[in-house]
């Protein structure tokens, strides 16, 4: 089985203070058919950075869970 993961972040600097704002996951069987999908908007607990990168607004993230609240579920899926 395979997991295809997409992270949207507040910026493009992996060594900086950029944070995850959205996670998307597609689970594939060995024949590459889709077994399931999962996604979550994430509250980065900071400003959203350049919104043209991810297209999210403050109103989409303000009530979203922080990464620590979804990490266990995400790890269980992968």
C-alpha positions as CSV (number, residue, x, y, z in Angstrom):
1,X,0.0,0.0,0.0
2,X,1.0,3.6,-0.5
3,X,0.2,6.9,1.0
4,X,0.4,10.1,-1.1
5,X,0.7,13.1,1.2
6,X,0.4,16.9,0.3
7,X,1.3,19.5,2.9
8,X,0.4,23.2,2.4
9,X,2.5,25.5,4.5
10,X,2.8,29.2,5.6
11,X,5.8,29.6,3.4
12,X,8.6,27.8,1.6
13,X,11.5,28.0,4.1
14,X,11.9,24.5,5.7
15,X,14.6,25.8,8.1
16,X,12.6,28.9,9.1
17,X,9.4,29.3,11.2
18,X,7.0,28.1,8.5
19,X,4.2,25.9,9.7
20,X,1.7,23.4,8.2
21,X,-1.8,24.9,7.3
22,X,-3.3,21.9,5.5
23,X,-2.7,18.2,5.0
24,X,-4.1,16.0,2.3
25,X,-3.7,12.2,2.2
26,X,-4.7,9.6,-0.4
27,X,-4.3,6.0,0.5
28,X,-3.6,3.6,-2.4
29,X,-3.8,-0.1,-2.7
30,X,-0.9,-2.0,-4.3
31,X,-2.8,-1.8,-7.7
32,X,-2.9,2.0,-7.2
33,X,-6.7,2.1,-6.8
34,X,-7.8,4.5,-4.1
35,X,-8.5,3.0,-0.7
36,X,-9.4,6.2,1.1
37,X,-8.7,9.9,1.5
38,X,-8.3,12.2,4.5
39,X,-7.6,15.9,4.8
40,X,-7.5,18.6,7.5
41,X,-7.0,22.3,7.6
42,X,-4.5,23.1,10.4
43,X,-4.3,26.2,12.6
44,X,-0.6,27.2,12.4
45,X,-0.8,29.4,15.5
46,X,0.8,32.2,13.6
47,X,0.1,34.4,10.5
48,X,-0.7,32.5,7.3
49,X,2.1,33.9,5.3
50,X,1.6,34.4,1.5
51,X,-1.9,33.1,1.0
52,X,-1.4,32.8,-2.8
53,X,0.7,29.7,-2.0
54,X,-2.1,27.7,-0.3
55,X,-5.3,29.8,-0.9
56,X,-6.4,29.6,2.7
57,X,-7.8,32.5,4.7
58,X,-7.7,33.3,8.4
59,X,-11.3,32.4,8.8
60,X,-10.6,28.9,7.4
61,X,-7.8,28.3,9.9
62,X,-8.8,30.1,13.1
63,X,-11.1,27.3,14.4
64,X,-9.1,24.5,12.8
65,X,-7.2,22.0,15.0
66,X,-3.5,22.6,15.7
67,X,-1.2,19.9,14.4
68,X,-0.8,18.2,17.8
69,X,-4.5,17.6,17.8
70,X,-4.5,15.7,14.5
71,X,-1.0,14.2,14.5
72,X,-2.0,10.8,16.1
73,X,-4.8,10.3,13.6
74,X,-2.6,11.2,10.7
75,X,0.2,8.9,11.8
76,X,-2.3,6.0,12.3
77,X,-3.5,6.4,8.7
78,X,0.0,6.3,7.2
